[in-house]
Amino acid sequence: MTGFLKTMGWGAVTAVVLWWPEAVFAAEGPDSGDTAWLLISTALVFVMLPGLAFFYGGMVRSKNVLSSCLHSFAALAIIGVQWVAFGYTLSFGGAGNFIGGLENILLFGITPETLNGTIPTYVFVMFQGMFAIITPALISGALAERMKFSSYCLFIFLWATLVYDPICHWVWGEGGWLLKMGALDFAGGTVVHLSSGVSALVLALVLGKRKGYPLERMMPHNLTLTLLGAGLLWFGWFGFNAGSALSAGTSAGLAFATTQTAAAAGALSWMAVEWLHAGKPSALGVASGIVAGLVVITPGAGFVTPAAALIMGLCAGAVCYFGVLMKHKIGYDDSLDAFGVHGLGGAFGAVATGVFASVGATGLLMGNFHQLWVQLVGVVAAGLYAALVTLLILKVLKTTLGLRVSEEEEMIGLDQTVHSESGYNL
């Protein structure tokens, strides 16, 4: 009996040893740390939407505060549905050069066990979905106080489908032609900020100026809200940039550090330039400088050092400050400076990444001129595509639904005339 038990014991040990590799393989799954970080990052990017609502809402006149805030929340609803229905598969499905496949419509083919690297694919879908939502919402800064809400809703749906999804696939999707060229865009300088900023400029030109602009001073009604919004955007941007590492590792740590550094430098730079140029620093200027620094570091957050981020942020404040002043020189009405901050900031950041990249990639300062060339190609291609398709969408909407509210509605304010509400009942 004793011999039999010994034999059985050794047999059990042998079975466990032989079975162990399969057991380990079967136990493989998502990395809990990476998954937790991406879940948190997704929530952080979500917070940027109410942050953007506050940021823009405080900059308009009080009669349009709810209308402006609703632009951000409408994007959460409309693009939130579009992304799950077919936006994700157009962006990340298939391996085409210019657009994704249709195999993941309604997220078909994705299960709770499906992984994207070390994280569940569902988490990746939701993280990227937040980028898809905030990008068209950024454009709303150029149309504030005068665009029909119905036209805005249809515009962001069409724009997300025809502009954002293709450009996203070019840069981040499997087989995307800019990705294959080696374009660097860590968290969306080209995909998010350049595309939305250029489209905002086209929209401002097509839509026309607000009634009374620029003779009538249209001052922000509540800069306290704008500063609160800037703070929430800064907070959420840590998820936006550091989350784009898609893991809780060294790359996320670098992106976190460069994001903080560039934002602080952008605020300092804008404040200093405005102080020298206009004679006084302003709260709106500091808030704008924060966002400018964040925009400029976005494409290079995980590719540059904090020292490079400091330089990029300092340049960002000056570049975007004078970029905003362009609207007064040229005469277009980009109500909340979407082009001056996001369009120019996104373009500058993408090019600067091609100069300063030194972590995981090399730029001009490391002797790689080709990277700078690729970045320039990406900026020109994405900018031209966004501008042309945006113009086409607007032409169609202008001849069907119309783009602008009536003069009477604009004078009374969109909160009352479009939404039958008031931001302040004091």
Helices and strands as residue ranges (DSSP letters): H 2-27, H 32-57, G 62-64, H 65-82, I 83-87, H 88-92, G 105-107, E 115-116, E 119-120, H 121-139, G 140-142, H 149-159, I 160-164, H 165-172, H 177-181, I 189-194, H 195-207, H 223-242, G 243-245, H 250-278, H 283-297, G 298-300, H 306-330, H 338-338, I 339-343, H 344-356, G 364-366, H 369-400, H 407-412, H 414-419
